[in-house]
Amino acid sequence: MGRRGTRERDETPEADGPPRMELLADADRAESWFLVVDGTPQSHVDLSDPTYLDFSYMRRIAHAADLVAPEREPIDALHLGAGALTMARYVAHTRPGSRQRAVDVDAPLVELVRRRLPWDRRAQLRVGIGDAREWIGARHDSSADLVVSDVFAGARTPARLTSVEYYTEAARVLRPSGLLVVNIGDGHALAHARRQVATVRAVLPHVALTAEPGVLRGRRFGNLVLVAGHRPLPDDELGRRAHRDPEMARLLEGEDLDRFASGRSAVHDADAADSPAPPEDLF
């Protein structure tokens, strides 16, 4: 996590079985919490300041959310993988009046967040329980300005949420100027991330990828954030924001992204696999 937390256990009863959920109070920030699921830090929220984003990959997702429409303009956003609703809280604060829907398959997790990490009830935010693939398939065409796919079972993204068929549904609900943002976990040779770029490119014509240099070089396991859309992306501004971040990141687009995904084929349901597991000592 990088910083200390004070453990406060809040778990589902043993009869409910896994996943095991815990909240860690952030020792450095009042009213701030880490949500840990099966030992993996999944979310960080600052209840007093929703614009504070502790995880660097969340800041890169926020860069896209900031650029999907003019500043403060309300948007329609869909969040696949609710977690602690960090990004939904951010959008609600920075774009008042936004209509947002989030879904998570884990009902006990959603209940824990409702009870212990409540969000501003003035926000137009609805949170449901369900499978992300089925849920996005039921949404209307061209109904979202922003779709965030950040779905992990433990520390891995399920195979059925990595395929052309899945991203086709996400692209279908995007408005012409909308953005799809995907959180990808990978390391070493980045085989999974390279194929994810090829997969999204088979569905949407404009794609960029941001990550910290050490992750892009395969030196360590980490998060890569993919941004895609029907229309050209604000690559220059995305790149500037990534570079200025406290944990400086790089943006790959155009020929650089061509080289990154060179020779990789798109993933379909028939050959999809879960994203790779992180090293045991990562967290």
N, C-alpha and C positions, 0 to 999 in steps of 0.2 A: 504493500500500500504506500510505502514511502514515509508515512507519519504514524504516530502512535494513536491508538484508540483504547478507550476503557470499555471492557466487555460488559454488556448487559444482555443476558440470555433472554430470548423470547422465541421459543421453538414450538413447532407443532407437536402435539402429544405423540408419544411413541406409537400408539395404535395407528396413527395416520401414516406412519412410515416416512421414508425420505420424500422430498429433500429436507435437510436440516437447515433451519434458518436462524440467524443470529443478527442482532443489532449491536454495533460497536459505536459508542459515543466518541466523536472526534475530539481528542484531547486538546487540539489547537484552536478549535472554533466552537463557540457556544451554539447550541441548537442545531448541531450538525451531526450526521450519522452515516456510518457505513452499513450497508446491507450485505451480509455474507451468506451465500447459499452453498451448502456442501463444501465449505472451506474456501470457496472462490469469492473474492470481493466483487460483487455485482453492480452496486450502485453507491453513490455518495450524494446526500442531499443536505443543503443548508436551509432549514425551515425559515430563517429570518431573511435570507438573501438568495432567491432562486437563480440569480445570475451567476453565483459563484459555482464554478464547475471544477471539481477537484481532479477528475480523471482527464488526461490530455485528449483521449479519443472523443470524449464528450464535447470538449471545446471545438474539435474539428467538425463534429456533427452540427454544433451551434453555428459555425461559420456558414454552413450551407443554409441553415434555417434563417440566418440573418439576411441572406442574399436572395431568397426565393421571392421576395416582394419588397417594395419600398419600406423603409424603417417605420415601425409602429403600426403598419397596416395589418389588419386581421387576416388570418389565413385559415384554411381548412387543413388539418393535419391528422394523419393516422400513424399510430405507434404500434408496431408489431413487436411484442415483448415489452410488457409494462414496467417490470422491475419496480423501482421506487419512484417512477414517473419523473425522473430528473429532467429529461428534455421537455416533457409536457409542461412541467412547472415553469421552465425557462421561457417557452413560447408564450404561455399565458401571461407571464410578467412583461416580456418585451413586446408582445403584440396583443394588447388587451382586446377582448371581444372575439378572439380566435375560437373557432369551433374545433374541438379535438375529440378523438376517440382512440382508446388504447385497449389492447387485448393481451391477456396472458393465460396460458393453460393452467397455471398453478393457483387454484382458488385460495389455499391457505396463505400464500404469499400476498395475494391481493388484499385479503382480510387483514393481515399483519400491517400492511402499509396504510390501509384505511384507518386502523385503530391507533397505530403508534406514530405514523408520519403523515398526518392529515394534510391535504392540500387546500388551497383557498377555494371555498365553496362558491365564490363569485365567478370562478373560472367555468367556462362552458366545456367541461371535461367529463366525458363518460367513459367508465372503465368496465370492460366485460371479461368474462371467463370463456375461453375457447381456444381451439387450435388456430394458429396464425394463418396457415394455408387455407383452411376452410373459411375463416373469417374474411380474409381479403377477397376470396372468390365470391363472396356475397355482397360486396360493395358495388355501388353504381359506377358506370363508366365516367371518366373525367370528373371525379368528385373531390379530388384532393390536390392541394398545392404542394404538400410535403408528405412523403411516406418514409418513415424511419424503420428499417428492419434491423433489430438488435435482439435476436432471439438466441438464447443459449440454454441448453439443458445441462446444468452444472457449468462446465467450462467449454462445451462444444456446441456448435450449431447443428441441429438435426439435418440429415441428408435431404429430406423433402423440402427444406427451406433454402436450398442452394442450387436449384435447377432452373433450366430455361422455362419450364412450365410454371414454376413459382414466380419467377420474375416477370413473365408475361402477364400474370394477374396483377402484379404491382404496377406495371407499366400501363395496363388498361385503365386503372383508376386515376392515374396522373392526368392532370390538365396539361394542355400543350406547353405551358411555361413552368410546370411543376418539376420538383426534384425528388428523385429516389436516393436515399442515403442508406448505406449498408455497413454495418460493423463486422469486420472479418478478423478472426484470430488465426495467426499462423506464425511459423518460424522456420529457421534453417533455410532450405532451398525455396521456400514460399510456393511450393507446388500447388497448394490449395488456393492461395490468393491469385496466382497467375491464371488458374482455370476459372476462378470467379470473375475475373476481368473479362476473359473470353466469353463467359456465359452471359454476363449482362450486356456485353457488346453485341451479342446475337439478338438481343431484344430491343435495346435502346441505342441510338446512333452516337450519342455524345456521353463520354465517360472520362472521369479523372480519378486519381487515387492519391491519398495523402497518408503519410506515416513518418515516424521519426527515422532519421538516416540509418541508425543501427538496425532497426527492424527491416527496412528496405534492403539492406545488404545481407540480411539473413543471419546477422550476428547474435540476435536474441529473439525470443518469442515475444510477440506483442500484437497490438491492434492496428489494423489498416482500415481506413475509412474510404469507401467508394462512393462517388457522387455521379449520378447519371440523369439524363433527361432527354426529352424529344427534341429540344432546341439547344443551340450552343450554350455552354456553361460559362459562368463568370470566372474563367480560369485565372486571369490575372489577379483578381481580388482574392480568390481562394488561395492562390499561391502566396500573396503578400501576408495574409492572415496566418497561414501555416508557418511562414518564416518568422513572424513576429511573436509567435506563441512562446511562453516561458520554456516549454520543452519543444524547441524548434523542430518543425516537420518540413518535409519536402512534398511537392506536388508533382505527380507524373501525369502528363497528357500528351496527346499527339504522338510524335515519333518515339518519345521516351516510353510511352505506354505501349506502343507497338512492339518495341524491343522487350519490354517486361513480359508481355503475354505471347511472344513469338512462339509458334509451333504448338500452342496449347489449344485444345478443342473444348467446345462448350459442353457443360454438364447437363445431362437429361435425367429424368426420373429413373430410367433404367440403369444408369451407372453412377448415380449420386452416392456420396459417402459423407458421413459426419465430418465436420472440420476436425483437424488434428488436436489431440489433447496437449495441453501445455506441459512443460517439465514439472515433475512432482514438487520441486523446490521453488517454483516460480513465486508462489504467494507466501 
